[in-house]
Amino acid sequence: MEIYGIQKTTLVDFPGHVATTLFTGGCNFRCPYCHNSDLIQSLDEVEPYSMEEVFSHLEKRKGVLEGVVISGGEPTIHPDLPDFIRKVKDMGYLVKLDTNGTNPKMLKALVEEGLVDYVAMDIKHSRVKYPTIACNPNLNMDDILESVDYLKGNHVDYEFRTTLCVELHRETDITAIGLWLAGAKAYYLQPYKESDRVLQPGFHPHSKEKLQDFVKVLSVFVEKVEIRGLD
């Protein structure tokens, strides 16, 4: 398992818990607004943390941290993810997984073994527009649908979330997403933020007022809808 980034302490990434975030490298998507471009390309130019460094950090932070967030990139593309999480769980940590939902088989296995305590799944767009935003010609939409349906079954605590850009997400798209996620327990909207790490810079966030309009639209379908990451 190769970890390319460590956020030593976060109060927001794992709801209700003080955590550290570990970032895996590589992703099977190329979403143009991705803000972790350094984790999905040119990895041969970056030296990953050694497992000794990772577990030394976790050992030292025992008693301060409650959880570990495993993010990316896309963690579930790595076959050794379950073994890595087992070691983290053996240290007494809660585990949150960030995923794009393209590996429902692994997602289910992790949940059923009790290896993850919380899952955050990114919803990139409405179902019909997924291939264009994920920039993956081999995308199997059935995998995405399966992961969504599994999480909606409340097998583990979870949330859905979407990063929104003016250029890519319109109100009709938001309504379509709401219809798709109907019955879900929690959905978070995240405004796009420009940075030098964005894969294709130049997008723009919706206004606070427009995001609040989206919340009203989605609240018809989803139990809890909130905006996360407003300055």
N, C-alpha and C positions, 0 to 999 in steps of 0.2 A: 504494500500500500504506500503510495507516495503522496505526501502532504506538502503543498507548495506555499501555504500561507497559514499564519496563526494570528488570530485576534485574541489576545490574552484574556480580556475580560469584556463581556457585553451584558448589559442589563435589559436589552430589547429583543435580541434574536431568539430567545427561548422564553416564551411568555410565562411569567411568574417565577423565573429562576435566574440566578446569577450563573453565567456560563462562559465558556471559551468556545471560539469558533475555529474549526479546522477546515481548510480549503483543499479539496482534491484538484488535480489537474485533468484537463481533457473534457470535452463535451461533444455530444452527438447533434447538438443544435448550433446554429450560427445566427442567433437573433441579432439584428443589426444594432439594436439599442443596448446590447449586453454591456454592463459596466465592469465585467471581469475579463476583458479580452486577454489579459496577460495569463489567464489560467486556461485558455483554450487554443492558444497558438504560440509558436516559438518556445515551447516548453524545453526543447533541447538546449536552450540558452540559459535556463534557470536551474539552479541546484535545489532539489527538494530537501526538506528537513529529514534528518535521519530518524528512524523509529526511536532511537535512544533519546534524541532531543524532544520528541513529541511526548513520550511517556515520562520523561524527567519533568517536563513542564506540568503534566497532569498530576504527578506525584507531589510536587512542591505546592500545588494549589489546592490540595485536599483540605477540606475544612473551610475553604473560602468559596470555591466553586461548587455548584450543585449539579450542573449539567454540561454536556458537550454537544455542540451543534456541528454536524458534518454537512458541509456545503460544497459548492464547486464554482465552475465546472458542474459536472453531473456525477455524483458519487456512485450511482448504481451501474455505471459502465465498467466498474472494477470488480472482477470476480472475487477478489480477496476482501471485499468490504465486510461481509459477515464475520470473518475471522478477526478483523481489526476491531469491529464493534464489540465482539465477545471480550476482548482484552480490556476495552474501555469499561464495559459493564462490570467486569470482575473487580475493577477498582472502586466500584460503588457509585458510579456516575449515572445520572439519567441521560438519555440520548435523544436528540432531535435530528431528524433527517430532512434536508432540503432536496427536493427532486423535481424533475420535469415529467415524471410519470411514464417514461418510456420503457420501464422494466417492471411491469406489474408482478411478474413471477418472483423477482427478488424482493419487491416491496412486501408482498404477502408473506414470504418466508421470514423476513425480518420481524414483521409484526407477530406472526404466529409463534415464533420462537421467543418472543418477549424481548427482542433486542432494541426496539425503538419505543419510546414513550410518547413521541409527538412527531407528526409529519406535516411539513409545509410543502404543498404542491403548487408549482407555478402553472397558471392558466395563461397561455400566451395570447389567445384570441378566441373568437368564435370557432366552432368546429370546422366550418367551411374554409376559413382563412388560415388555419394552422399551417399548412404546408408552405405558404408564402412567407410567413413571419419566422418560422423555424429554419427556413433555408436548408431543408433536408429532403432531397428528392426521394429518399428511401423511407420516409416517415410512415410508420404503420399507425394510423389513427385509432385502430382498434385497441392498441396498447394504452393509449391515452384515455380512451373511454373506459377501459377496464379498470384502470387505476382510480379514475374519478368515482366510478360506481362502488369500488371496494371501500374507498375512504368514506363515502356517504353512508356506508353500512355501519359506521361507528365501531369498527374493530379496534381503533386506536384514536386517541385525541388528535385532532388535525385542523388544518386551515387550508383554504385556497387563497391565492393571491395573484394579482396581475399588475405589472408595471405598465402604465398608460402613457402614450405619446399622442399629441395632437394629430400628427401626420398618419398615425396608424389605427387609432381607435375612435370610432364615432358612436353616437348614442344608439344607433341601430345595432352596432356590434355589442354594446353593453347589454341591450335587451336580449339579444341572442344568447349571450353568455349566461344571463340570468335564467332564461328558460332551460338551458342545459344543466345548470347547477341547482335547479329548484330542489328545495328540501335540505340543502347543505347547512351545516351549523355555523360556519364562519367564513367570511370572505373579506380580504383586505385589498384596498386599492392603493397603489404606490405611484406617486407622480415621478415621471422620468427626471433624472438629474444628469446634466451634462458634466463630463469630466474627461481628462486626457486618457482615461482607460476605456472609454466607450469604443466598441468595435467600429461603428460608423457614426461619428459625431454629426450633430446638426439637427437632431430632433428637439422638440419643445414640450414642456409639461402643460397640461390643462390648467386653467385657473382654479383657484379654490372653489369658486362658485360653481363651475362646471362639474368638478369632482363631487360636490355636494348634490348636484342634480343626479349624477350617476348613482349615488348612494340611495336616493329616493327611488329610482327605477329598480335597483337591485333588491331593495328591502321588501319588495312584493314577493320575491322568490326565495330569499335567503334569510335565515333567522337573525344573523348578526353581520352587519356590513359596516366597515369603518375605513377611514382614510388613515394611512400610516406614512410617516416620513415628511409631513408638511413642515417647512421651516417656521 
